[in-house]
Structure formats: structure tokens, C-alpha cells
Amino acid sequence: EISLIEDPTTWDSDEHCTHFCLWDAAKVLIQFCAGFEDAFWRERRVLEVGAGLGTVGMYAARRGAHVRLTDLPRAVDLMQR
């Protein structure tokens, strides 16, 4: 289960748009999370703040967690695709 929440904060320019790439930190976090058994993720609640592409949250959801992804509206539009 994944929920998307838009941050009502708005920016006047795209200079702060960092949600268009997969950050190395996300890759490292997914590798770390892969070390946990499937039973660990079942029914777990995960909040990903500033989710960007939402890769880590989607990984957790695939493993059975209930995930809420949050970011600016521009990022949420991209995650929904």
C-alpha cells in the first residue's frame, strides 16, 4: 500500500528540483534494507519524506510495508507515473 502526499510548499524556480534522479544514498539504503527478512517488512509503516522518485518507498512497499511518500507537488506528479 502506497500513499502520496504533496508538500504544499511551492518554489519559484526549478533550481531546487532534485527529484529527477536516483541518488546514490537511495541505492545504498535499498541495499541495507535488502538485508532484512520479508517478515520484517510485513505490516511495517514507512514514511519517506522528500521521496523524490520514491524508489526506497516503493521497495519497502514491494516487501510488504505500508508506505507514505511525501514531496513537493512536482515530485509527486513524477512518482505517480
NUVEXLUM-34942 format. One record per atom (N, C-alpha, C, CB): atom name; x, y, z; residue in three letters. Coordinates in nm, 3 decimals, decimal comma. Glycine has a CB too. Example, Ala and Ser with C-alpha at 12.3 -4.5 7.8 and 13.67 -1.06 7.14 Angstrom:
BEGIN
+------+---------+---------+---------+------+
! site !       u !       v !       w ! code !
+------+---------+---------+---------+------+
!    N !   1,319 !  -0,569 !   0,780 !  ALA !
!   CA !   1,230 !  -0,450 !   0,780 !  ALA !
!    C !   1,320 !  -0,330 !   0,780 !  ALA !
!   CB !   1,131 !  -0,447 !   0,905 !  ALA !
!    N !   1,285 !  -0,225 !   0,708 !  SER !
!   CA !   1,367 !  -0,106 !   0,714 !  SER !
!    C !   1,290 !   0,003 !   0,787 !  SER !
!   CB !   1,408 !  -0,060 !   0,572 !  SER !
+------+---------+---------+---------+------+
***
This chain:
BEGIN
+------+---------+---------+---------+------+
! site !       u !       v !       w ! code !
+------+---------+---------+---------+------+
!    N !   0,086 !  -0,118 !   0,000 !  GLU !
!   CA !   0,000 !   0,000 !   0,000 !  GLU !
!    C !   0,089 !   0,123 !   0,000 !  GLU !
!   CB !  -0,097 !   0,001 !   0,123 !  GLU !
!    N !   0,068 !   0,213 !  -0,096 !  ILE !
!   CA !   0,147 !   0,337 !  -0,104 !  ILE !
!    C !   0,051 !   0,455 !  -0,108 !  ILE !
!   CB !   0,240 !   0,337 !  -0,230 !  ILE !
!    N !   0,078 !   0,556 !  -0,026 !  SER !
!   CA !   0,003 !   0,682 !  -0,028 !  SER !
!    C !   0,099 !   0,793 !  -0,068 !  SER !
!   CB !  -0,062 !   0,712 !   0,111 !  SER !
!    N !   0,051 !   0,885 !  -0,151 !  LEU !
!   CA !   0,132 !   1,000 !  -0,193 !  LEU !
!    C !   0,075 !   1,125 !  -0,130 !  LEU !
!   CB !   0,135 !   1,013 !  -0,346 !  LEU !
!    N !   0,161 !   1,206 !  -0,070 !  ILE !
!   CA !   0,120 !   1,330 !  -0,007 !  ILE !
!    C !   0,203 !   1,443 !  -0,065 !  ILE !
!   CB !   0,135 !   1,324 !   0,147 !  ILE !
!    N !   0,137 !   1,548 !  -0,114 !  GLU !
!   CA !   0,208 !   1,664 !  -0,166 !  GLU !
!    C !   0,242 !   1,761 !  -0,054 !  GLU !
!   CB !   0,124 !   1,735 !  -0,273 !  GLU !
!    N !   0,364 !   1,814 !  -0,059 !  ASP !
!   CA !   0,404 !   1,921 !   0,031 !  ASP !
!    C !   0,349 !   2,050 !  -0,028 !  ASP !
!   CB !   0,562 !   1,928 !   0,050 !  ASP !
!    N !   0,270 !   2,125 !   0,046 !  PRO !
!   CA !   0,210 !   2,246 !  -0,009 !  PRO !
!    C !   0,311 !   2,358 !  -0,035 !  PRO !
!   CB !   0,105 !   2,296 !   0,083 !  PRO !
!    N !   0,435 !   2,341 !   0,006 !  THR !
!   CA !   0,537 !   2,441 !  -0,018 !  THR !
!    C !   0,560 !   2,454 !  -0,168 !  THR !
!   CB !   0,669 !   2,404 !   0,055 !  THR !
!    N !   0,571 !   2,575 !  -0,215 !  THR !
!   CA !   0,599 !   2,595 !  -0,357 !  THR !
!    C !   0,729 !   2,671 !  -0,373 !  THR !
!   CB !   0,483 !   2,671 !  -0,426 !  THR !
!    N !   0,798 !   2,644 !  -0,479 !  TRP !
!   CA !   0,923 !   2,711 !  -0,512 !  TRP !
!    C !   0,900 !   2,792 !  -0,638 !  TRP !
!   CB !   1,040 !   2,608 !  -0,531 !  TRP !
!    N !   0,972 !   2,902 !  -0,650 !  ASP !
!   CA !   0,955 !   2,990 !  -0,766 !  ASP !
!    C !   1,036 !   2,945 !  -0,887 !  ASP !
!   CB !   0,994 !   3,129 !  -0,729 !  ASP !
!    N !   1,130 !   2,854 !  -0,869 !  SER !
!   CA !   1,211 !   2,810 !  -0,981 !  SER !
!    C !   1,238 !   2,661 !  -0,969 !  SER !
!   CB !   1,343 !   2,889 !  -0,988 !  SER !
!    N !   1,297 !   2,606 !  -1,074 !  ASP !
!   CA !   1,329 !   2,464 !  -1,075 !  ASP !
!    C !   1,469 !   2,435 !  -1,021 !  ASP !
!   CB !   1,317 !   2,408 !  -1,214 !  ASP !
!    N !   1,539 !   2,537 !  -0,968 !  GLU !
!   CA !   1,675 !   2,515 !  -0,921 !  GLU !
!    C !   1,682 !   2,418 !  -0,804 !  GLU !
!   CB !   1,738 !   2,647 !  -0,882 !  GLU !
!    N !   1,572 !   2,400 !  -0,734 !  HIS !
!   CA !   1,570 !   2,311 !  -0,619 !  HIS !
!    C !   1,512 !   2,173 !  -0,655 !  HIS !
!   CB !   1,489 !   2,373 !  -0,506 !  HIS !
!    N !   1,492 !   2,147 !  -0,782 !  CYS !
!   CA !   1,434 !   2,020 !  -0,824 !  CYS !
!    C !   1,541 !   1,912 !  -0,823 !  CYS !
!   CB !   1,370 !   2,032 !  -0,965 !  CYS !
!    N !   1,540 !   1,833 !  -0,720 !  THR !
!   CA !   1,637 !   1,725 !  -0,707 !  THR !
!    C !   1,570 !   1,589 !  -0,718 !  THR !
!   CB !   1,712 !   1,737 !  -0,573 !  THR !
!    N !   1,447 !   1,588 !  -0,762 !  HIS !
!   CA !   1,369 !   1,464 !  -0,765 !  HIS !
!    C !   1,375 !   1,392 !  -0,899 !  HIS !
!   CB !   1,225 !   1,495 !  -0,730 !  HIS !
!    N !   1,459 !   1,438 !  -0,990 !  PHE !
!   CA !   1,463 !   1,378 !  -1,123 !  PHE !
!    C !   1,572 !   1,273 !  -1,139 !  PHE !
!   CB !   1,483 !   1,485 !  -1,225 !  PHE !
!    N !   1,642 !   1,239 !  -1,032 !  CYS !
!   CA !   1,749 !   1,139 !  -1,043 !  CYS !
!    C !   1,743 !   1,043 !  -0,924 !  CYS !
!   CB !   1,888 !   1,209 !  -1,049 !  CYS !
!    N !   1,803 !   0,928 !  -0,944 !  LEU !
!   CA !   1,814 !   0,830 !  -0,837 !  LEU !
!    C !   1,945 !   0,856 !  -0,764 !  LEU !
!   CB !   1,806 !   0,683 !  -0,892 !  LEU !
!    N !   1,936 !   0,901 !  -0,640 !  TRP !
!   CA !   2,054 !   0,936 !  -0,562 !  TRP !
!    C !   2,127 !   0,812 !  -0,514 !  TRP !
!   CB !   2,015 !   1,025 !  -0,444 !  TRP !
!    N !   2,259 !   0,823 !  -0,502 !  ASP !
!   CA !   2,339 !   0,712 !  -0,451 !  ASP !
!    C !   2,292 !   0,668 !  -0,313 !  ASP !
!   CB !   2,487 !   0,751 !  -0,446 !  ASP !
!    N !   2,249 !   0,764 !  -0,231 !  ALA !
!   CA !   2,202 !   0,731 !  -0,096 !  ALA !
!    C !   2,082 !   0,638 !  -0,102 !  ALA !
!   CB !   2,166 !   0,860 !  -0,019 !  ALA !
!    N !   1,995 !   0,655 !  -0,200 !  ALA !
!   CA !   1,879 !   0,566 !  -0,215 !  ALA !
!    C !   1,924 !   0,425 !  -0,248 !  ALA !
!   CB !   1,783 !   0,618 !  -0,324 !  ALA !
!    N !   2,023 !   0,413 !  -0,335 !  LYS !
!   CA !   2,075 !   0,281 !  -0,371 !  LYS !
!    C !   2,135 !   0,211 !  -0,250 !  LYS !
!   CB !   2,180 !   0,293 !  -0,484 !  LYS !
!    N !   2,212 !   0,286 !  -0,170 !  VAL !
!   CA !   2,273 !   0,230 !  -0,051 !  VAL !
!    C !   2,167 !   0,188 !   0,050 !  VAL !
!   CB !   2,370 !   0,331 !   0,012 !  VAL !
!    N !   2,065 !   0,272 !   0,068 !  LEU !
!   CA !   1,959 !   0,239 !   0,164 !  LEU !
!    C !   1,882 !   0,114 !   0,120 !  LEU !
!   CB !   1,862 !   0,358 !   0,178 !  LEU !
!    N !   1,857 !   0,099 !  -0,009 !  ILE !
!   CA !   1,789 !  -0,021 !  -0,058 !  ILE !
!    C !   1,875 !  -0,144 !  -0,034 !  ILE !
!   CB !   1,756 !  -0,007 !  -0,208 !  ILE !
!    N !   2,006 !  -0,133 !  -0,055 !  GLN !
!   CA !   2,094 !  -0,247 !  -0,028 !  GLN !
!    C !   2,090 !  -0,284 !   0,121 !  GLN !
!   CB !   2,239 !  -0,214 !  -0,071 !  GLN !
!    N !   2,087 !  -0,183 !   0,207 !  PHE !
!   CA !   2,078 !  -0,207 !   0,351 !  PHE !
!    C !   1,945 !  -0,276 !   0,385 !  PHE !
!   CB !   2,092 !  -0,074 !   0,430 !  PHE !
!    N !   1,836 !  -0,223 !   0,330 !  CYS !
!   CA !   1,703 !  -0,279 !   0,358 !  CYS !
!    C !   1,689 !  -0,421 !   0,306 !  CYS !
!   CB !   1,595 !  -0,190 !   0,296 !  CYS !
!    N !   1,763 !  -0,455 !   0,202 !  ALA !
!   CA !   1,756 !  -0,589 !   0,145 !  ALA !
!    C !   1,805 !  -0,695 !   0,243 !  ALA !
!   CB !   1,836 !  -0,597 !   0,016 !  ALA !
!    N !   1,879 !  -0,653 !   0,343 !  GLY !
!   CA !   1,930 !  -0,746 !   0,442 !  GLY !
!    C !   1,828 !  -0,794 !   0,543 !  GLY !
!   CB !   2,042 !  -0,684 !   0,514 !  GLY !
!    N !   1,712 !  -0,732 !   0,545 !  PHE !
!   CA !   1,606 !  -0,771 !   0,639 !  PHE !
!    C !   1,516 !  -0,879 !   0,577 !  PHE !
!   CB !   1,521 !  -0,648 !   0,680 !  PHE !
!    N !   1,472 !  -0,971 !   0,659 !  GLU !
!   CA !   1,381 !  -1,077 !   0,614 !  GLU !
!    C !   1,247 !  -1,017 !   0,570 !  GLU !
!   CB !   1,360 !  -1,183 !   0,726 !  GLU !
!    N !   1,175 !  -1,089 !   0,486 !  ASP !
!   CA !   1,043 !  -1,044 !   0,442 !  ASP !
!    C !   0,949 !  -1,020 !   0,560 !  ASP !
!   CB !   0,980 !  -1,146 !   0,346 !  ASP !
!    N !   0,958 !  -1,103 !   0,662 !  ALA !
!   CA !   0,871 !  -1,089 !   0,779 !  ALA !
!    C !   0,889 !  -0,954 !   0,847 !  ALA !
!   CB !   0,898 !  -1,203 !   0,879 !  ALA !
!    N !   1,008 !  -0,898 !   0,840 !  PHE !
!   CA !   1,035 !  -0,767 !   0,900 !  PHE !
!    C !   0,947 !  -0,659 !   0,836 !  PHE !
!   CB !   1,184 !  -0,730 !   0,884 !  PHE !
!    N !   0,923 !  -0,668 !   0,707 !  TRP !
!   CA !   0,852 !  -0,563 !   0,633 !  TRP !
!    C !   0,701 !  -0,573 !   0,643 !  TRP !
!   CB !   0,890 !  -0,568 !   0,488 !  TRP !
!    N !   0,649 !  -0,692 !   0,667 !  ARG !
!   CA !   0,504 !  -0,710 !   0,670 !  ARG !
!    C !   0,439 !  -0,623 !   0,775 !  ARG !
!   CB !   0,468 !  -0,856 !   0,695 !  ARG !
!    N !   0,341 !  -0,546 !   0,731 !  GLU !
!   CA !   0,263 !  -0,456 !   0,818 !  GLU !
!    C !   0,344 !  -0,342 !   0,879 !  GLU !
!   CB !   0,200 !  -0,536 !   0,930 !  GLU !
!    N !   0,469 !  -0,324 !   0,838 !  ARG !
!   CA !   0,552 !  -0,212 !   0,884 !  ARG !
!    C !   0,498 !  -0,084 !   0,823 !  ARG !
!   CB !   0,702 !  -0,233 !   0,847 !  ARG !
!    N !   0,506 !   0,025 !   0,894 !  ARG !
!   CA !   0,466 !   0,156 !   0,841 !  ARG !
!    C !   0,592 !   0,235 !   0,812 !  ARG !
!   CB !   0,373 !   0,233 !   0,941 !  ARG !
!    N !   0,601 !   0,287 !   0,689 !  VAL !
!   CA !   0,719 !   0,360 !   0,643 !  VAL !
!    C !   0,676 !   0,497 !   0,593 !  VAL !
!   CB !   0,794 !   0,281 !   0,532 !  VAL !
!    N !   0,745 !   0,601 !   0,639 !  LEU !
!   CA !   0,723 !   0,738 !   0,591 !  LEU !
!    C !   0,851 !   0,783 !   0,524 !  LEU !
!   CB !   0,682 !   0,835 !   0,708 !  LEU !
!    N !   0,842 !   0,811 !   0,394 !  GLU !
!   CA !   0,959 !   0,863 !   0,321 !  GLU !
!    C !   0,934 !   1,011 !   0,294 !  GLU !
!   CB !   0,983 !   0,783 !   0,186 !  GLU !
!    N !   1,010 !   1,095 !   0,361 !  VAL !
!   CA !   0,996 !   1,240 !   0,349 !  VAL !
!    C !   1,093 !   1,288 !   0,243 !  VAL !
!   CB !   1,023 !   1,312 !   0,486 !  VAL !
!    N !   1,044 !   1,369 !   0,149 !  GLY !
!   CA !   1,130 !   1,413 !   0,039 !  GLY !
!    C !   1,167 !   1,295 !  -0,048 !  GLY !
!   CB !   1,256 !   1,483 !   0,092 !  GLY !
!    N !   1,066 !   1,219 !  -0,090 !  ALA !
!   CA !   1,088 !   1,090 !  -0,154 !  ALA !
!    C !   1,152 !   1,098 !  -0,292 !  ALA !
!   CB !   0,959 !   1,018 !  -0,165 !  ALA !
!    N !   1,142 !   1,211 !  -0,359 !  GLY !
!   CA !   1,199 !   1,221 !  -0,495 !  GLY !
!    C !   1,131 !   1,124 !  -0,589 !  GLY !
!   CB !   1,351 !   1,194 !  -0,492 !  GLY !
!    N !   1,207 !   1,030 !  -0,642 !  LEU !
!   CA !   1,150 !   0,928 !  -0,730 !  LEU !
!    C !   1,067 !   0,825 !  -0,654 !  LEU !
!   CB !   1,260 !   0,858 !  -0,807 !  LEU !
!    N !   1,087 !   0,817 !  -0,523 !  GLY !
!   CA !   1,011 !   0,723 !  -0,440 !  GLY !
!    C !   1,063 !   0,581 !  -0,445 !  GLY !
!   CB !   0,869 !   0,724 !  -0,482 !  GLY !
!    N !   1,185 !   0,563 !  -0,491 !  THR !
!   CA !   1,241 !   0,430 !  -0,511 !  THR !
!    C !   1,250 !   0,350 !  -0,381 !  THR !
!   CB !   1,378 !   0,440 !  -0,573 !  THR !
!    N !   1,298 !   0,412 !  -0,275 !  VAL !
!   CA !   1,313 !   0,341 !  -0,148 !  VAL !
!    C !   1,176 !   0,302 !  -0,093 !  VAL !
!   CB !   1,390 !   0,428 !  -0,045 !  VAL !
!    N !   1,081 !   0,395 !  -0,098 !  GLY !
!   CA !   0,947 !   0,365 !  -0,050 !  GLY !
!    C !   0,880 !   0,256 !  -0,132 !  GLY !
!   CB !   0,863 !   0,490 !  -0,053 !  GLY !
!    N !   0,900 !   0,259 !  -0,263 !  MET !
!   CA !   0,841 !   0,155 !  -0,348 !  MET !
!    C !   0,904 !   0,019 !  -0,318 !  MET !
!   CB !   0,859 !   0,189 !  -0,496 !  MET !
!    N !   1,033 !   0,019 !  -0,289 !  TYR !
!   CA !   1,099 !  -0,106 !  -0,250 !  TYR !
!    C !   1,035 !  -0,161 !  -0,122 !  TYR !
!   CB !   1,251 !  -0,084 !  -0,230 !  TYR !
!    N !   1,019 !  -0,074 !  -0,023 !  ALA !
!   CA !   0,959 !  -0,118 !   0,104 !  ALA !
!    C !   0,816 !  -0,169 !   0,082 !  ALA !
!   CB !   0,959 !  -0,001 !   0,205 !  ALA !
!    N !   0,741 !  -0,103 !  -0,003 !  ALA !
!   CA !   0,604 !  -0,147 !  -0,032 !  ALA !
!    C !   0,603 !  -0,284 !  -0,098 !  ALA !
!   CB !   0,533 !  -0,046 !  -0,123 !  ALA !
!    N !   0,697 !  -0,307 !  -0,189 !  ARG !
!   CA !   0,705 !  -0,438 !  -0,254 !  ARG !
!    C !   0,737 !  -0,549 !  -0,155 !  ARG !
!   CB !   0,810 !  -0,436 !  -0,364 !  ARG !
!    N !   0,805 !  -0,512 !  -0,047 !  ARG !
!   CA !   0,840 !  -0,610 !   0,056 !  ARG !
!    C !   0,727 !  -0,628 !   0,157 !  ARG !
!   CB !   0,967 !  -0,568 !   0,128 !  ARG !
!    N !   0,619 !  -0,549 !   0,148 !  GLY !
!   CA !   0,503 !  -0,569 !   0,234 !  GLY !
!    C !   0,471 !  -0,456 !   0,330 !  GLY !
!   CB !   0,522 !  -0,690 !   0,310 !  GLY !
!    N !   0,549 !  -0,348 !   0,328 !  ALA !
!   CA !   0,525 !  -0,235 !   0,419 !  ALA !
!    C !   0,412 !  -0,146 !   0,367 !  ALA !
!   CB !   0,654 !  -0,153 !   0,436 !  ALA !
!    N !   0,349 !  -0,075 !   0,459 !  HIS !
!   CA !   0,253 !   0,030 !   0,424 !  HIS !
!    C !   0,335 !   0,159 !   0,416 !  HIS !
!   CB !   0,133 !   0,041 !   0,532 !  HIS !
!    N !   0,338 !   0,221 !   0,300 !  VAL !
!   CA !   0,431 !   0,331 !   0,274 !  VAL !
!    C !   0,356 !   0,460 !   0,243 !  VAL !
!   CB !   0,525 !   0,296 !   0,159 !  VAL !
!    N !   0,404 !   0,569 !   0,297 !  ARG !
!   CA !   0,356 !   0,702 !   0,264 !  ARG !
!    C !   0,474 !   0,780 !   0,210 !  ARG !
!   CB !   0,291 !   0,774 !   0,389 !  ARG !
!    N !   0,463 !   0,827 !   0,085 !  LEU !
!   CA !   0,567 !   0,906 !   0,020 !  LEU !
!    C !   0,527 !   1,052 !   0,022 !  LEU !
!   CB !   0,592 !   0,857 !  -0,125 !  LEU !
!    N !   0,618 !   1,140 !   0,059 !  THR !
!   CA !   0,587 !   1,283 !   0,060 !  THR !
!    C !   0,694 !   1,358 !  -0,018 !  THR !
!   CB !   0,578 !   1,336 !   0,205 !  THR !
!    N !   0,651 !   1,465 !  -0,085 !  ASP !
!   CA !   0,745 !   1,552 !  -0,156 !  ASP !
!    C !   0,667 !   1,670 !  -0,211 !  ASP !
!   CB !   0,820 !   1,476 !  -0,269 !  ASP !
!    N !   0,737 !   1,756 !  -0,283 !  LEU !
!   CA !   0,674 !   1,870 !  -0,349 !  LEU !
!    C !   0,581 !   1,821 !  -0,459 !  LEU !
!   CB !   0,780 !   1,967 !  -0,407 !  LEU !
!    N !   0,481 !   1,901 !  -0,497 !  PRO !
!   CA !   0,386 !   1,857 !  -0,599 !  PRO !
!    C !   0,452 !   1,809 !  -0,729 !  PRO !
!   CB !   0,292 !   1,967 !  -0,630 !  PRO !
!    N !   0,559 !   1,876 !  -0,772 !  ARG !
!   CA !   0,626 !   1,834 !  -0,897 !  ARG !
!    C !   0,679 !   1,691 !  -0,886 !  ARG !
!   CB !   0,741 !   1,931 !  -0,932 !  ARG !
!    N !   0,733 !   1,658 !  -0,770 !  ALA !
!   CA !   0,788 !   1,524 !  -0,750 !  ALA !
!    C !   0,677 !   1,420 !  -0,741 !  ALA !
!   CB !   0,873 !   1,519 !  -0,623 !  ALA !
!    N !   0,566 !   1,456 !  -0,676 !  VAL !
!   CA !   0,454 !   1,363 !  -0,663 !  VAL !
!    C !   0,398 !   1,330 !  -0,802 !  VAL !
!   CB !   0,342 !   1,422 !  -0,572 !  VAL !
!    N !   0,390 !   1,430 !  -0,890 !  ASP !
!   CA !   0,343 !   1,404 !  -1,027 !  ASP !
!    C !   0,431 !   1,300 !  -1,095 !  ASP !
!   CB !   0,341 !   1,534 !  -1,110 !  ASP !
!    N !   0,563 !   1,311 !  -1,077 !  LEU !
!   CA !   0,655 !   1,217 !  -1,139 !  LEU !
!    C !   0,640 !   1,078 !  -1,077 !  LEU !
!   CB !   0,800 !   1,266 !  -1,123 !  LEU !
!    N !   0,626 !   1,069 !  -0,946 !  MET !
!   CA !   0,610 !   0,939 !  -0,879 !  MET !
!    C !   0,484 !   0,868 !  -0,925 !  MET !
!   CB !   0,607 !   0,957 !  -0,727 !  MET !
!    N !   0,378 !   0,942 !  -0,951 !  GLN !
!   CA !   0,252 !   0,880 !  -0,991 !  GLN !
!    C !   0,262 !   0,814 !  -1,128 !  GLN !
!   CB !   0,140 !   0,984 !  -0,993 !  GLN !
!    N !   0,354 !   0,860 !  -1,209 !  ARG !
!   CA !   0,372 !   0,799 !  -1,341 !  ARG !
!    C !   0,439 !   0,667 !  -1,326 !  ARG !
!   CB !   0,454 !   0,890 !  -1,435 !  ARG !
+------+---------+---------+---------+------+
***
